[in-house]
Amino acid sequence: MIVIQVIVEGLLLGGVYALFSSGLTLIWGMMNFVNFAHGEFVMLGMFAAFLTMTWVAGGPVLFTIVAAASLFVLGVVVYFALIRYVLDGPIIGQILSTFGLALFLRYAAFFVFSANFVTLPDTYLSGTENVLGIYVSIPKLVGGVVGVLLTIGLHLLLTRTAVGSRILAVAENRDAAMLMGIRPDRMQALAWGLSAALTGVAGAMIAMYYPISYGVGESLALIAFVVVSLGGFGSVPGALLAGILIGVIESLSAYYFGPAFKDVVVYALFVAILWVRPQGLLGTA
Amino acid sequence: MKRGWLLLAVILLGAPLVVQGPFYQRMITLVLLSAISASAWNLVGGYALQISIGHAVFFGIGAYTPLVFYQHWGYVPLAGIPVGLLISCAVAVVIGTPTFRLQGHYFAMATIAVAELVRIVVTNWKFVGGAVGQMGPAVPRTVWDLTFRSSLPYYYIYLGVLAVLLGLTYWISRGRMGYYLRAIGADERAARSLGVPVRRYKLYAFMLSAAFTSLAGSLYALMVGFIDPTSAFGILISVEMVITAALGGAGTLLGPLLGAVILVPLQNMTNSLFGGGGTGLTYILYGGIILVLARFEPGGLLEIWQRWQTRRANRAEAAEVARAA
């Protein structure tokens, strides 16, 4: 019974992992670019939710919207101020740019909020329910469901709408898309905004059940790397599947090997994936 | 040119005679250490442009092995250094073999993951002291314990290592391997199509880089005499190597040294100005520097200098031509 409990926890966690990893995979698929500050974006989403709750009150709906909106703006600003200029440059500039951003954001948060952990006050979503003998924490359930739904939403947006087609067109071939009257710059900025907004939502969800601190981004970013490489770089359905899988694997390894080693198993899995199947589960190439 | 080298050697050899007081002598010693590890990173990160953000793993192995040898078996810490080198090379092969098949960002991500993995394992590993870490000899038993109160002996040891490393880097950069590595850095596919054994040479560079980073870790452990998982394997250790090399100029011989000369005093300054909370500010500053560098000058400071030199040479040539005409 307890194993089922652990697996359910993992599934719910995995939904949120899928959510913020799909943002990373979107950027990668579109411009062959890894955002090393992705984890810090999630961290900022958590703080955005926290500040909304403490300053304006309101509930989960409000702080999720605020987190998503503010991160969307951040994503667009980062694109226009930084990414645009390094995108065609040498690879060292590409890696250093978002890595520097990560360091900057992480320690800016440290400077502003100090090293202490803070937790979100209780909302009407707090508490647990007993479903058929399994305890389900309501915030985790909401987070998992929202995560899965939004990831599917992103996939539908990309494959079923005009905007999605434009984004994919730019991803396919920037010059050809430009000749078709699409402005690549705008589509790439939109992708950065969307990617960041998804991390904002994910941050708001995680904030409901996880203590908030400046350093959470590091391990979350690594999880996103693992999810994206397992799911295949650029594949949103792959990220969904891999995110849920990683959530379950992490929960199970925390249960069997102890909480200290749950990340070890996941990172080791990452290295193993690079050895045997670098294109990921659903990836081609 | 020759005069420049002589001047540099005189400055480095004579610096401890000019710089007075233990605080500043320690600082210039740390400049050399930082230059060693950044130059080691530069071999693979700068010349072959395989950006590793996990070099702390080699630094940590190098730092831990000598102290483990001392703590568990009472050997002089020196005895652990070659063992650390070997382990580091082996780890480099384990990380490098799968990731060097792939290009670009993969390698950076894999190195971060491996470094974190090793850090967590070491933190939970009783044999090497767990979260507490390892102590070196507090009082030297013989001179071979390399435990000195003053920073000066370390300064000259580090200077010797740095000289060897820079000499080796110079020799490599002038030879076949240097051309191969630069070709790989410029365009891997083109290099491969011209017959460069890309994967093999990336791996050689990575192993060499790992070995010297490991040595830097050992030297650090000998000097401070105390090591814990964060100060040996923490991600910030890797970050410092990357930013030091990149600020001066990744892929140049003296770039890492220049970066160290700027960054170490800067860090000392922010720490002493802002106290304990200064740690945060230091890394805000580091992050900002990396950002601005990536956005405006990915080639680093030496590239600005070279550009300026070329412009001056061009102007001089133009003046010559004008005079002749």
Interface residues (C-beta under 8 A of the other chain):
Chain A: W28 N32 F33 V34 F36 L82 Y85 V86 G89 P90 I91 I92 G93 Q94 I95 L96 S97 F99 G100 L101 A102 L103 F104 L105 R106 Y107 A108 F110 F111 E218 S219 L222 F225 V226 S229 A260 F261 D263 V264 Y267 A268 F270 V271 L274 W275 P278
Chain B: G45 L49 I51 I53 I95 T97 P98 T99 R101 L102 G104 H105 Y106 A108 M109 A110 I112 A113 V114 E116 L117 I120 V121 T123 N124 I235 V239 V242 A246 A250 G277 G280 L281 T282 Y283 I284 Y286 G287 G288 I289 I290 L291 V292 L293 A294 R295 P298 G299
